[in-house]
Amino acid sequence: MVKILRLFSRDKPKIKVQSSKKDSFSGWLKCTHCNELIHANELEQNSNCCPKCDYHYRLPADDRIKQIADEGSFHELFFDIQSTDPLQFVDTEPYAQRLKEAKEKSARSDAIIVGTCLLASQPIALGVMDFNFMGGSMGSVVGERLTLLIEHAITHRLPVVIVSSSGGARMQESILSLMQMAKTSAALAKLDAARLPYVSVLTNPTTGGVTASFASLGDVIIAEPGALICFAGPRVIEQTIKQKLPPGAQKSEFLLKHGMIDCIVKRHELKGKLTEVVAFLSGNEREVDEELEDEPKKPSKKLTHS
């Protein structure tokens, strides 16, 4: 009888069964473009590009700087300029509260980082927008930092590279944010007059007032594959004109086909392409200067009075 009871008795399992997971995230992600499973570590090691379909996800500003600048060469400038709330703007919550939350979320003081660095040993002025700070929106601080960077580049004879990623002008600053379009464009006109190159890099997304100002004024305009580049988004346009846009409209491939940008460069090849373009344009600028120096001065004509 004892043997029979032992036969049907149930001992505790020797394998420990965990009833609940400590961490619900296993590290696996589903690519939004090709729907393939990819691991977060694999994505990070591949510069935030899908290893299966090469879809370019957003890249944090710090990682973008590391990708472009020579190691340890980036020196941030004008970081002490901070946003304020001069209009006391309130929508669903006060603008001051939105700024506080954005600073905590992004660990950044505003939507752009500017400074100087070396690009393959070539000194440049570099500006990188951060989409994590209020959608990379352009307010007074973004415009001021960019303008100061461009003026610094003119003073020190540096090429300028700006990487854009933005939802446009910051609505909480109203006309003050719209003024930054004219301010940055005027600064770039001075850069052009000084015969210094400006390379604009457009990433996903680049929209609104940023597209309508400094992002479209580059001597060479480079875009990442599949980037949304536009003034008004496709949904707004379709609601306005009551028509569907062509497939792929407002993507970088569409803009290249219609002459709005100069080339599309994959993220892994961006530093090499920037090095090539900056060296070429800087070389031309030096040649022009040398030609002007070598050119014999024409004697000035004196006016004579009869």
ChimeraX attribute file (.defattr): number of C-alpha atoms within 10 A of each C-alpha:
attribute: neighborCount
match mode: 1-to-1
recipient: residues
	/A:1	6
	/A:2	6
	/A:3	8
	/A:4	8
	/A:5	9
	/A:6	10
	/A:7	9
	/A:8	8
	/A:9	9
	/A:10	8
	/A:11	7
	/A:12	7
	/A:13	7
	/A:14	6
	/A:15	6
	/A:16	7
	/A:17	7
	/A:18	7
	/A:19	6
	/A:20	7
	/A:21	8
	/A:22	7
	/A:23	6
	/A:24	7
	/A:25	8
	/A:26	9
	/A:27	10
	/A:28	13
	/A:29	14
	/A:30	13
	/A:31	19
	/A:32	11
	/A:33	13
	/A:34	12
	/A:35	11
	/A:36	13
	/A:37	13
	/A:38	16
	/A:39	15
	/A:40	16
	/A:41	11
	/A:42	15
	/A:43	18
	/A:44	12
	/A:45	10
	/A:46	15
	/A:47	19
	/A:48	20
	/A:49	21
	/A:50	24
	/A:51	17
	/A:52	14
	/A:53	12
	/A:54	15
	/A:55	19
	/A:56	21
	/A:57	18
	/A:58	18
	/A:59	21
	/A:60	16
	/A:61	22
	/A:62	12
	/A:63	11
	/A:64	17
	/A:65	21
	/A:66	13
	/A:67	17
	/A:68	20
	/A:69	21
	/A:70	17
	/A:71	13
	/A:72	9
	/A:73	15
	/A:74	21
	/A:75	12
	/A:76	14
	/A:77	18
	/A:78	15
	/A:79	15
	/A:80	9
	/A:81	14
	/A:82	12
	/A:83	15
	/A:84	14
	/A:85	14
	/A:86	11
	/A:87	11
	/A:88	11
	/A:89	15
	/A:90	13
	/A:91	8
	/A:92	7
	/A:93	9
	/A:94	13
	/A:95	20
	/A:96	17
	/A:97	12
	/A:98	16
	/A:99	18
	/A:100	11
	/A:101	14
	/A:102	19
	/A:103	17
	/A:104	12
	/A:105	12
	/A:106	17
	/A:107	11
	/A:108	16
	/A:109	19
	/A:110	28
	/A:111	25
	/A:112	27
	/A:113	24
	/A:114	25
	/A:115	21
	/A:116	23
	/A:117	22
	/A:118	18
	/A:119	23
	/A:120	17
	/A:121	11
	/A:122	15
	/A:123	21
	/A:124	24
	/A:125	27
	/A:126	30
	/A:127	26
	/A:128	23
	/A:129	26
	/A:130	26
	/A:131	24
	/A:132	22
	/A:133	23
	/A:134	20
	/A:135	18
	/A:136	26
	/A:137	27
	/A:138	29
	/A:139	26
	/A:140	25
	/A:141	22
	/A:142	26
	/A:143	25
	/A:144	17
	/A:145	24
	/A:146	27
	/A:147	19
	/A:148	17
	/A:149	22
	/A:150	28
	/A:151	17
	/A:152	17
	/A:153	22
	/A:154	22
	/A:155	11
	/A:156	12
	/A:157	19
	/A:158	22
	/A:159	24
	/A:160	25
	/A:161	24
	/A:162	22
	/A:163	24
	/A:164	26
	/A:165	32
	/A:166	30
	/A:167	24
	/A:168	25
	/A:169	29
	/A:170	22
	/A:171	16
	/A:172	21
	/A:173	21
	/A:174	14
	/A:175	13
	/A:176	18
	/A:177	22
	/A:178	21
	/A:179	16
	/A:180	25
	/A:181	22
	/A:182	15
	/A:183	17
	/A:184	23
	/A:185	19
	/A:186	15
	/A:187	19
	/A:188	25
	/A:189	13
	/A:190	14
	/A:191	22
	/A:192	15
	/A:193	10
	/A:194	14
	/A:195	19
	/A:196	22
	/A:197	26
	/A:198	27
	/A:199	23
	/A:200	24
	/A:201	26
	/A:202	27
	/A:203	26
	/A:204	23
	/A:205	24
	/A:206	26
	/A:207	26
	/A:208	20
	/A:209	24
	/A:210	26
	/A:211	24
	/A:212	18
	/A:213	19
	/A:214	24
	/A:215	25
	/A:216	18
	/A:217	17
	/A:218	20
	/A:219	15
	/A:220	19
	/A:221	19
	/A:222	25
	/A:223	29
	/A:224	22
	/A:225	20
	/A:226	20
	/A:227	24
	/A:228	25
	/A:229	28
	/A:230	22
	/A:231	17
	/A:232	15
	/A:233	15
	/A:234	15
	/A:235	10
	/A:236	10
	/A:237	14
	/A:238	12
	/A:239	10
	/A:240	9
	/A:241	9
	/A:242	9
	/A:243	9
	/A:244	12
	/A:245	13
	/A:246	8
	/A:247	8
	/A:248	12
	/A:249	15
	/A:250	21
	/A:251	19
	/A:252	26
	/A:253	21
	/A:254	19
	/A:255	21
	/A:256	17
	/A:257	11
	/A:258	9
	/A:259	9
	/A:260	14
	/A:261	22
	/A:262	15
	/A:263	19
	/A:264	20
	/A:265	17
	/A:266	17
	/A:267	22
	/A:268	12
	/A:269	9
	/A:270	18
	/A:271	18
	/A:272	14
	/A:273	16
	/A:274	21
	/A:275	15
	/A:276	13
	/A:277	17
	/A:278	23
	/A:279	17
	/A:280	12
	/A:281	19
	/A:282	20
	/A:283	12
	/A:284	15
	/A:285	16
	/A:286	13
	/A:287	12
	/A:288	13
	/A:289	13
	/A:290	11
	/A:291	11
	/A:292	11
	/A:293	10
	/A:294	9
	/A:295	9
	/A:296	8
	/A:297	8
	/A:298	6
	/A:299	6
	/A:300	6
	/A:301	6
	/A:302	6
	/A:303	6
	/A:304	5
	/A:305	4
	/A:306	3
